[in-house]
Amino acid sequence: MIKAVIIDDERNSRDIIALMLEKYCPEIKIVATASDCADGIAQIKEHQPQLVFLDLEMPDGTGFDVLTGTQPETSFEAVFVTAFEKKFLHVIRCSEVELILKPIDKESLLQSVALVSARISNNSSRERYQVLLENFHNGRHAAWQLLVPAANGEAHTIFLPAVDYLEAQLDNCLFRLSSGAVIKAERPFRYYVDLFSTLQFYQINNMQMVQLPNISQVDAGNGRILLKSGTVLEITERRKRDLLARLHQ
């Protein structure tokens, strides 16, 4: 049995999560609920849950405040619940912490519960929460860390500025670092294209995405770009024109 706490300022949301867990996840036992950060921290410290469903924005703070207020005394897996995906999307997804959007649907709930239950059962590393809080408090994308789940079941933490470019490899994604190191992620290339599209990255062809500050030169005539590391990559004609316009902004 997995002990869980629900923290959400909307009673309706708390009730829905509780009812869905009771119906679809009998292995989850709700030991307490809370409607704000202060009470949520108190409930977590009292009941020592293994799992917390955590609203992102509440009247007296955020879900990140709850995590900060309970670390390192307590250890639990968190599932963030929010109606505002974009505001904290990158911070959460870069750390591989679970996120469910409101209104909550059965499939999203079951998927998140299955993932966190496996982490609890395997006593997995909680490094993701350190990455999450450091990125949240940092605020600057250029200094963020990224937790990369590897194909062998391990995870690597890398600084985004260290990424030279990303490359698709079948159903996986290769992170090629400026140091020359290569990290293979279990997630597909398209996942990171979507994640990085609003950051300082640019997809130059169907298989590769580069970090803009690492571009040394654009060889427009030959359809190539030169990275500061010395790597030369091909860029499509359409993307070349768009990249040049972006670099000149």
C-alpha positions, 0 to 999 in steps of 0.5 A: 500500500502506498500512502498519499497526500493530496494538496490542492486549493480547489476542493473539487479537484481534491475530490476528483483525484481521491475518487479516481484513485479509489476507483482505479488505483486501489494500491494508493491510500489517501492519508490526508488532504490539504488546501494550501502550502502551509497545511500541505507541508504540515500534513506531509511532515506528520504522515510521511507519505510516499506519494504527493499529488501537488497543485502547482499554484495555490493562494500562499505559494506554489508546489515548489514551495511545498517541496522546498519546505519538506526537503530533506526531512521527508522523501516522497514522489510527487505528481504535479497537477495544474491547469496551466501547463506552459508556465512551469512546463520546461522546469518540470519536464527538464527534471522528468517529474510527473505532470497531469493537466486539469481536467484530469483524465483516467489515462494520464492519472494511471500513467503517472501513478504507474511511473511513480509507483515503480520508482517507489518500489525500486527506491529510485534516485530522487535526483530529479527533485534536486534538478527541479528545485535548482532550475526553478530557483535559477530562473535562467534557461541558459543555466538550467540542468537537464535530467536525461533518462538513459536507455540502460535505465540510469539517468544523467544530469547535464547542463544545457549549455554543455549540449552542442547538438541533439541527434535522432537515432531510431527511437532514441535521442543522442546528446552530443556535448561540447566536450565530445561526450555522447549521452543516449536518451531513452526518449525520442528526438521529437520529445526534445525538439518540442521541449527545446523549441522555445529555448536557445535551440534550433532544428536544422534538419529532420535529424538534428537540433543545435544550440544557437549560442554554439554556432560559430558560422553559417555557410549559406552557400554550401548549406552548412553550419560550423559549431564552436566545437569544430563540428560541421552539420548540414542545414536544409534550405528552408531552415537556413533562411529561417536560422539566418533571420533568427540570428540577425534578430 
